[in-house]
Amino acid sequence: MGSEIVSPYGVQAIQVLTILLGAPLVSGVIAHAEGRLQGRRGPRILQPYYDIAKFFSKETLVTNDSSWVFLAGPIVAFACYLTVPLLIPVLTTFPLPLGFSGDILGGGFILALAGFSIALSGAESGAPYAQLGSSRAMTFGALIEPTILFVIFAVALITHTDLPYALSATIRSSTSQMVRPSHVLAVVAFFLVVLVDTGRIPVETHSGTLEFGMIDEARTLEHSGPPLALLKWGSTMKQLILYTILINVFLAPWGLASTGKWSSVLLAVVALLGKAIALGLVFAIIDNSFSKLRLFKITEFIASAFLLAVLSVLVFYVGGG
Amino acid sequence: MVPSTYDGVAAVLAVLALLTEFAMLRAPMLRSQVRLYAFQSLVVTGLAAYVAASRHIDELYVLAALSLVLKVVIVPALILRLLRDADTDLAGSSVLGVASAILIALVVAAFGFFAVGSMHVNSSSLPTSSLAIACAIVLVAFVLIILRSDVVSQAIGFFSLENGVSVASLVVASGLPLIVDIAFLFDLLVAVVVFGVIMRVHHARNATLSTSDFDRLRG
């Protein structure tokens, strides 16, 4: 069985399944490691799966003031998170048939649509904390957007395309690509973007229950039952998608399948989850070594990410690097 | 055109020095500012040693060793000692918020980048981008000096400006006679003495390190 070729569409489906089924595992390992770092035993590694299963078996409660938007938001977001893995190199070095249906901007738009629909659904609930979370998430989302754009500019300058597969291939081509300053700066800027977008510590307490510091977490306070399960699952998927982009496009695009053989595809699945968990441990360590910024200091953090991204483009123009 | 691995590493080191300069802009504590300066000096020292090793310029080892001793150890230790006597922790408030300061510095740095980029200076020892980055370091150090209103930040701004000049001299004249480089370093020592005296006298007279009292020209 190991040498049989999977059809490209099959690999494409496996990419989505990897993200879908692997994401709670990655989150579980990170939560467990965080617990260990804080001197606790930490939750079981499979806890996110149990949580999602539990929420699916609960009833759905809807606030009096909300309309169908409240229930549609989580579904739209989940659909978006299922779409993005089609566009990015999750498992293979060679582009898959649907990989060209959207470039890196297209993937960004779909992720933004997911964030927007969750925020809309939170705002629709009519509850103050959910609305506060939605408003904050949109504000900081808008602030981080220029950084993402400049990272994409840097990628586009380096590779002359804006396809994630092309950058991944460029990085693999030589070490001088790895150490060129514009790439290094873009990677660090994107790392900070991932910190912001996954709601990690300098910006937001990931597992906190204090509403005043919440940004992303607050949006889902009013949801319950299956929609909440979709939101939780979706947020782990978003995290794994961002990790995958960071790892397979920018940081370490190795261990990907170069052929469509079963054995190499399965190996790539294991490699991706391993790399994502390793990256997650780095995030867990950052989570435990820094304190959360005050809400109005987050702009400073975002400004430094923007600085890195702009410098990346500048260095490219001046030194060719 | 992809720069070679050597050029890439050298430019990354130079960029690291520039980023430290930006970090000084946002550092609120005087102590952290001094530490950032020490780190920046370490990066510049590393760059000198890297050029020395890869281009086989032996004098640069001497320069690297000297700057390691002076800029990474002695100067920061001296300033930290002065700070311990002054008993002040926080830097004087900047005229602008951190985010705006960084954006302004970014514009200034971009100006430096393109100004140098249009000169087409070619160097055998380091890529041209390092010269542009050195120019950006100098300009951002100016921004730091202008925006911060306390003696220590301004002194650190001045010293880190010298770091920028060191990077530039590595680019345009890494074969510079050693004596000239050492003269630069001793210039720095003179500056440290001058700033030390200013800090002490100012603190003794006004019980503050802020320069906002300096605008009253009275006898």
Interface residues (C-beta under 8 A of the other chain):
Chain A: S174 T175 S176 Q177 V179 R180 P181 V184 L185 T299 E300 I302 A303 S304 F306 L307 L308 V310 L311 L314 V315 Y317 V318 G319 G320 G321
Chain B: M1 V2 P3 S4 T5 D7 G8 V9 A11 V12 A14 V15 L18 L19 F22 R26 V98 A99 I102 L103 L106 A109 A110 F113 F114 V116 G117 P127 T128 S129 S130 A132 I133
